[in-house]
Amino acid sequence: MGEKKKKIIKTIKVDADKCNGCRACEVICSAFHATPKYSSNNPARSRIRVIRHPLKDIYIPVYAGEYTPAECAGRDKYVIDGKEYEECAFCRASCPSRDIFKEPDSGLPLKCDMCESDPDLEEPLCVKWCLADALTYEEREEEVEEEEEQEEMEIGLEALADKFGLDKIMDSVARMSMKD
């Protein structure tokens, strides 16, 4: 078991009642994470998505969280200020039951990095570009238990193994190594 340490927790507070569905947050996130930066725009690669029900005037910005290999069992519905929401609308996880927060070409899970860059940004770009003030950046200090983090490649390989199976990945890597 790890020891407890104080850690700065970065979050984006979402006010769904203020969101007008403009999707500026998706556009700037996708452009920031393009290679090279700002060279293209594909909201399918964005780490924030606006879950939309335009006929009901419901827009919920949700930013990507951790990958989870299992889908949840919850299918509850919530009514907030007369608007109906499904439980999945609030979920930040990349999971097997939906394609949201997965890289469109590879299927690898995406996770919000709060626009970590060099130099550090004052706040994530989605917050900065939100003209409706539906997104607010917050930092708070919490006591957390330290655990060993997986490297980015391990997370991606684990997602591919869950989707295609380890044998298929090993075969693909073997074929790729023969090409060189």
Order of alpha helices (4+ residues) and beta strands (2+ residues): beta-alpha-beta-beta-beta-beta-alpha-alpha-beta-alpha-alpha
